[in-house]
Amino acid sequence: MSSHSSFDDIQARVAGIAPVLRDPLDSPYDISNELFIALRHVPHDVGGQPDIPVPYEEKAEEPWEMNTYITCECLGWRGVWNSEERRRAENDLGATLYFGLPYYARWVTVAAKYLVGKGFITPDELSAKLDDVRTRLEAGER
């Protein structure tokens, strides 16, 4: 696949890594307590779940991470979304993307999905901008 993939190619690639195996529910009226707990679980709510210790590592944000933060804050300031909508959009990514993407990569991913979903930009405009940025990065520009 070329470095200038179409929006549909990228979307298909992302769909290919998302988990899809599940048991469809026939009726939500009679479910077990275990299934009820599983249905209420969202990826970001890991409180009380078993985990392994992870060492804390001090890390300075990279320029793209700070740019993502500023962009998302500006979207809130301009009334496009609020922090709860951003958090909800992150949760809706699903466990594979939520845990598979770095922190600010989730932010930029949900910003793009949100802007397209709400009609602020079109998929073609987003794809063209990504191609433009990719070209500048390959040329060594910022």
C-alpha positions in Angstrom: 0.0 0.0 0.0 1.4 3.4 -0.9 2.1 6.1 1.6 -0.7 8.0 0.1 -3.6 5.6 0.8 -7.1 6.7 0.2 -9.5 7.3 3.0 -11.4 4.0 2.2 -8.1 2.0 2.2 -7.2 3.5 5.7 -10.8 2.8 7.0 -10.7 -0.8 5.7 -7.3 -1.3 7.4 -8.6 0.0 10.7 -11.7 -2.1 10.4 -9.4 -5.1 9.8 -7.8 -4.8 13.3 -11.0 -4.1 15.2 -12.4 -7.0 17.2 -15.5 -8.4 15.6 -16.1 -11.9 17.2 -19.0 -11.8 19.6 -22.1 -13.7 20.6 -25.1 -11.7 19.5 -27.7 -11.0 22.1 -31.1 -12.4 21.4 -33.0 -10.3 24.0 -31.7 -8.0 26.7 -34.6 -8.8 29.0 -33.1 -11.9 30.7 -29.3 -11.7 31.1 -27.0 -13.1 33.8 -25.2 -10.9 36.3 -21.9 -11.6 34.6 -23.2 -10.5 31.2 -24.7 -7.4 32.8 -21.3 -6.5 34.2 -19.6 -7.1 30.9 -22.2 -5.0 29.0 -21.6 -2.1 31.4 -17.8 -2.2 31.1 -16.2 0.5 29.0 -12.5 0.4 28.0 -11.4 3.4 30.0 -13.0 2.2 33.3 -10.3 -0.2 34.5 -10.8 0.4 38.2 -10.8 -2.9 40.2 -9.6 -5.0 37.3 -6.5 -7.1 37.7 -3.3 -5.5 36.3 0.4 -5.8 36.5 2.6 -3.0 38.0 3.8 -0.6 35.4 6.7 1.7 36.2 6.0 5.4 36.0 8.2 7.0 33.4 8.6 10.8 33.2 8.1 11.8 29.6 8.0 15.2 28.0 5.3 15.7 25.3 6.5 15.7 21.7 5.5 18.7 19.5 2.8 16.7 17.7 1.3 15.7 21.1 1.1 19.3 22.3 -0.3 20.4 18.9 -3.0 17.7 19.3 -3.8 18.9 22.8 -4.0 22.5 21.7 -6.2 21.6 18.7 -8.6 19.6 20.8 -8.8 22.4 23.4 -9.5 24.9 20.6 -12.3 22.7 19.3 -13.8 22.9 22.7 -13.2 26.7 22.9 -14.9 27.1 19.6 -17.9 25.1 20.7 -17.3 22.1 18.4 -17.3 19.7 21.3 -16.7 19.5 25.0 -14.3 17.3 27.1 -17.1 14.8 27.9 -17.9 14.4 24.2 -14.1 13.8 23.5 -13.9 11.3 26.3 -17.0 9.5 25.1 -15.6 9.4 21.5 -12.5 7.8 23.0 -14.5 5.1 24.8 -16.4 4.4 21.5 -13.1 3.5 19.8 -13.4 0.1 21.3 -10.8 -1.8 23.3 -8.4 -2.6 20.4 -7.9 1.0 19.4 -8.3 2.5 22.9 -5.5 0.4 24.3 -3.5 0.1 21.1 -3.1 3.9 20.4 -0.9 6.2 22.5 -2.7 8.8 24.6 -2.7 11.7 22.2 -3.1 9.5 19.2 -6.5 8.6 20.6 -7.3 12.3 20.9 -6.3 13.1 17.3 -8.2 10.0 16.1 -11.4 10.9 17.8 -11.1 14.6 16.7 -10.9 13.4 13.1 -13.8 11.0 13.4 -15.8 13.6 15.3 -15.2 16.4 12.7 -16.1 14.1 9.9 -19.1 12.6 11.7 -20.6 16.0 12.5 -20.0 17.3 9.0 -17.4 19.9 9.8 -15.1 18.4 7.2 -15.5 15.7 4.6 -13.5 12.4 4.4 -11.9 13.7 1.2 -10.8 17.0 2.9 -9.3 15.0 5.8 -7.5 12.6 3.4 -6.2 15.6 1.4 -4.9 17.2 4.5 -3.2 14.0 5.7 -1.5 13.7 2.3 -0.3 17.3 2.5 1.1 16.7 6.0 2.7 13.4 5.0 4.3 15.1 2.0 5.7 17.9 4.2 7.1 15.4 6.7 8.8 13.3 4.0 10.4 16.5 2.7 11.7 17.2 6.2 9.4 20.2 6.9 7.3 20.7 10.0 
